[in-house]
């Protein structure tokens, strides 16, 4: 990874930034459920919600911590019941990818949030995969699916989820670990991730968001993940920072999410560009954009406005997103060439 130089954001136009080809690697599809779609599906599936309007839903998006967000997140997921619902959910996001020049997306989904309500795994995966296939046909969209485990549930529950997923293993690229970090260290799922690797799935995990740097160590050494989702608290551990740089372990950072969930008080306090300047393999992502105030381009624009993101840094972040993806070498080379060609067209 080329280390960026610190330049003022004056050399980075909004036009260049908005059209920059990029990949998104940390995106929870349930977190793209916009209020309008939430209310529409609630009416269709006869789910009673404590909101009567889009405005009331949006007013609930004032979170004090991760758990307050998760409570609303799981409530919203309750409207997803049929294959069509998961298709529409993914299709809405993939249209956003087309609009925002997200040329490749690695989409996480939480099957346990649906299996616990009696929704079959096949219903979930067929809906999501169907939308991805259709987007590929219509405009060449690239997308992969990551099956995430809910860490506040037991390892046994995660194993049962693998049982349900195994017949559809060819539709899953990787497994992940999300939900509340505190009190749920990575080591709790060591056997789960061992089984996932044996089935040929790659691995990522949330760590170092609300949890300490020790959780990042655990995700790397116990779960053997290839990427760390979030990871911003790694900066508190100098030895860990040295390892992240030396091994070029990607961090999928989500700036707007970190502010909305009070990991940082304000975006101007975020350490993402400091991590980048240290040589950490940082990527930018939107996490749960319907809840956190913006999709991928809004995160990039916010970094420009608040932290002075430069042209060189934006290019490095875009390249990093492709390099850190689970695409094969040829696809990575092709997308990297597209990024360079796009930037070269601007003075």
N, C-alpha and C positions, 0 to 999 in steps of 0.2 A: 504494500500500500504506500503510495506517495504521500509524504507528510505535507500538509498544506502550509501556506504562508499566511500571516496575518495581514489582511488588507481591509481597508474600509469598505462598507457595503455599497459605496457609490459606484463601484465597478460592476455591480450586479443589478441588472434591470429586472423589474417584475416580469416583463415579457419573457426574458430568458429563463427565469426561475419557474414560471408557470408551465412553460413548454418543455422543460428539461425531462428527457426520458429517465425513468427511475423505477426501482422495485420497492415493494412494501412487504416487509417480512414479519411484522408484528401487528396483526389485525384480527380482532375477535369478531366473527361475523354476527354474533348476537348483539354486539355493541354497535352495529350499523343500523339498528332498527329505529328509524326516525319516528317521531311522534305521530305523524300522519299515517304511516303504515301500521304502527302499533294500534291505533284506534280502529283502523279499518279491519285488521285481523281480529281484534277483540270482538268487534261486532259480528264478523263472519263466523267466528268460532264460539260465540256466546260466552265470552270470558268477561266477568265483571271486574272492572278496574276502578280505583278510587279517583279517576280523572274524567272530567266531562268534556274537556277541550284540549286542543294542542297547546294552548297557553298554560293550562294547568299542568300538563306534562312537563313542559319546559321549565316551569317554576320549581319543579321538584328536583331539577338538576343542579342543586346547590349542595355539594357534598362536603362533609366535614372530614372524612377519611375514606379509606378503601372499603371498609365494611358498609358504610352508608350507601356507597355506590353499588356494591354487590347486591344489597337488598332490593334496590330498584331494578337492577340488571336481571335478576332471577324472576322478578315479577313480570317484566317485559317478555322474557322468554316463554312464559306460560301461554302466550297466544300462538306459538308455533306448534302446530299439531299434525298437519298433513304434509305430504311431499310437496305439494304446490306452495305451501307457506315457506318452506326452506328454499325452494327454487326462487321464489319472488324476492326473498331476503337477499340471497346471493346475487341475483340479477341486478337488484338496485345498486349494490356495491360495485359490481363489475361495470355497470354504466358509468359510475363515478370514476373508476379506473380509466376508462376510455376518455372521459372528459379531462382528467388530471394528468394524463400521460404516464400513468402507472403501467408500464409495459409488462410487468410480471408481479404477481401477488401470491403470497403464501398465506392462506386463509385458515385461521384456527377456528375450531368449533368445539363446543362443550357437550358431548353426548350425554353425560350423566345428568345434566340439567333437564334433559328431555326423557331419557330412559326412566327416570324416577317418576315421571308422569304417565308412563305407559306407552310412550311413543317408540315404536320399533327402530332399531339402528338403521335398518334398511330404508325406512322412510326418510331419515335425516340425510344419509349419505347419497341416496338417489337424487334427492332434491338439490343438494349442493353441487354434486357432480354434474347433474343435468344442466345447470346454469353455466358452469365452467365450460362444458363442452360446447354449448350453444354460443357463448362469447368467443370461443376459439374459432368456430366456424364463421361467425359473422364478421369479426374484425381482427382475428389472429391473436386475441388476448391469451396470455400465458398465465396459468394459475395452478397451484398445488394446494392440497388440503393437509392440515395438521390437526390431529386429534388430541385435544388437551384433557388432562385429568384434573379434577377439582381436589386441591390439596387438603381442604378441610374435611373431606370424606376419607374413608379408610383405604389402605392399600388393597384390601380384599375387594372393595367396590371397584377399584381401578382394574384389578385382575378380571372381574366379571365383565367390565367394559371391553377389555381385550377379547374375551370370549365372544362377545356380540360382534365385534369388529372384524375378527379374523376371516370370516368368509368373504369380506369385502376388502381384504388387505391390499389389493392392487390399486385401490382408489385412495389410499392413505399414504402419504409420503413420510410423515414424521409424527412423533408424539411430543406433547408439551405438558407443562405443569403450571396451572394458574390458580386463581382465587386467593384467599387470605394467606399471606406468608407467615405471620407471627404465630408461633407455636406449632408450625407445620414444616419442619426442616426438610431439605431434599432427601436426606438419608431414609426418611420414612418410606420412600418409594424406590429404594435400590433394586429390589427384586422385580418390581413392575417394569422398570426401564431395562433390566437385563433381559426380560422376556420380550420386550418390544424390539430390542436390538436383534435378538435371535430370529425374529420374524422379518427382519430386513428393513425396519423403520429407522429413520434418523431420529435425533433427539434434541430438543430445546427445553428450557425451563425458565420461569420467572424467578429472579433472585436479585437481591440488592435493590429493591424498590422500597418497601417498608421494612424488609428484613435486613439484617446486618451483612457485612462482607463475608462472614463465615458461611452464609447461605450460598454465596457465589462459589466459594471453595467447595462446598458440598455438592453443588450442581455439577461442577467440573469433575471432581474426584470420585463421588459416589454414583452419580447418574451418567457420567461421561457424555455430557451434552456437547453439541458442536456450536451452539450459540447460547448467549445469555440474554433473556428478555429483560429489559430495563438495565439493571447493573450499575446504576448511577452512584450507589453508595460504595462502590469499589474504590472510589477515590480516598476513602478513609483508611485504606490499608495499602501502604506503599509496596509491600512485597507482592500483593495481589496485582497492583497496577503494573509492576515489572513483568509479571507473568502474562497478563493480558496483552501487553505490547510485544513481548518476545514470541508468544505463540500466535499472535494475531487472532485472538478469540473475538468474534464479533459481539458487540452490544447493540441490541435493537432498542434504541432510546425513543421515548415518546414524550416530547417536551410539554405539549398542552395538557396531556394526561397528568404528568407529574405536578403541574401547577394546580389543576382542578382537584387532585387528591391530596394536596398539601405536602407533597414531598419537598417542594420548594415553595416559598411564600409568593414569589413572583418570577416571571420568566427571566428577568434581568439577573436573577440569582442562580440560574441554572448553570451546571458545570459542563454541558455537552460540548461546547467548543473548546473548553480547557482539556477535556478528555481527548478530543480530536487532535489538538496541538501536541499532546503528549505522545501521539502515535497510536492511540487505541483505535481499533477498527470499528468505529462508530457508524451506525446507520440511523436514519430518521424515519419514524413511523407514527401512526395515528391512534393505535390501540383500540379505543372504543369511540370512534369519532362522533356518533350521534349524541353521546353523553358529554363529550369533553370539548365541544366547541369548534371542531374542525377536522377535515380530512388531511391527507398528506400535504397538499399544497399550502393549506392554511398553517400547518406546522412549519413549513419552510419559510413562508412569509413572516411568521411571528419571530423566527430566529433572525431574519434580516432586520426587522423593525426594532427588536429589543436587544439583540446581541451583536448586531453589525455583521451578520453572515456575509462573507466575501464571495466573489465569483470562484476563486480557487477552492475555497472550502465547500461550496455547493457542488462543484464538480467532483471533489473527493468523496463527498457523501453519496452522490449518485453512483459513482463507480463502486464504492464500498457495498452499496445495496445489492448490486449485481454479483460481486465477488463473494458475498456472504450467503447468497441464495443456494438452494438445493438443485439448481439447474445443472445440466451436464456442461462439460468444458466448451463444447462448440456453441451452445446457446449463450453461455456467458461471454464468449468472445464476440459473438454477433451483437449482443446488446451493448457491450462496452464500446464497440465500434460505432454503434448508433449514437451513443452519448457523445463521443468525441466529434463525430460528424456534425451533430446538432450544435455543439458549442462553437465549433470552428466557423459556422455560418454567421456568428455574431462578431462585430468588431471589438 
